Amino acid sequence: MVGRTESAAKEREALAEQPARERILGAAFEAFAEHGYAQTSTLEIATRAKVSKRELYALFGSKQQMLVACISERAQRMRPPADWPALRNRSDLDAVLTAFGAVLLHEISDPDVIAVFRLAIAEADRSPEVAQALDTYGRQAALTALRDVLERAQSAGLLDDNDARRMATRFMGLLWEDLMVGLTLGVAARPDPAAIRRRAREAADAFLRLHSERGAAPPPGANRG
């Protein structure tokens, strides 16, 4: 009994040492995942975070702002670093696409991120703002970063297609295949680092086989009806 009491006291001390904003977002995410967005009250979030409602509203003006912050902070991990190497040739592009794909696979397959996707699906009718926030700060942010890479590759003459948006969507399809569905349904395991690297490399190689360099002859069968 004494051991449990001491353990609980240490947990409370550790929680108190966390910044209030961090505690609130952690509590909000747990409550949203457990009860759903619509059914979670700001009082419950404040109670879990060990803050007053006044302090909660001083940091976040509304429950929706907490939701957006929960999603956007996790989405930040999906963004590639800004200092990608210069794209001088197809080998450089292959390396960047492989690294980009590995970042996305690692971060999006995180159980917390999958929980957000499940929350968005569960709340689609009652709280469409969950899905909207996830799409804006998660999926679209990742696609924008990928389009930037592909547009730089176009400018360097490394790709034959002038539609970066279409190419970004195609690469995502090659990268994920049906893995996201399996993870969301809980019937697929999160890939380990070796599997992530392999999947990212295979997606990059398949993508480059579909797209020749500008002015180069298309690969055999590319124009087959």
HELIX and SHEET records of a PDB file:
HELIX    1   1 VAL A    2  GLU A   17  1                                  16    
HELIX    2   2 ALA A   20  HIS A   35  1                                  16    
HELIX    3   3 THR A   42  ALA A   49  1                                   8    
HELIX    4   4 LYS A   53  LEU A   59  1                                   7    
HELIX    5   5 LYS A   63  GLN A   76  1                                  14    
HELIX    6   6 ARG A   90  ILE A  108  1                                  19    
HELIX    7   7 PRO A  111  ALA A  122  1                                  12    
HELIX    8   8 PRO A  128  LEU A  134  1                                   7    
HELIX    9   9 ASP A  135  ARG A  139  3                                   5    
HELIX   10  10 GLN A  140  SER A  155  1                                  16    
HELIX   11  11 ALA A  164  TRP A  176  1                                  13    
HELIX   12  12 LEU A  179  LEU A  185  1                                   7    
HELIX   13  13 PRO A  193  LEU A  210  1                                  18    
END                                                                             
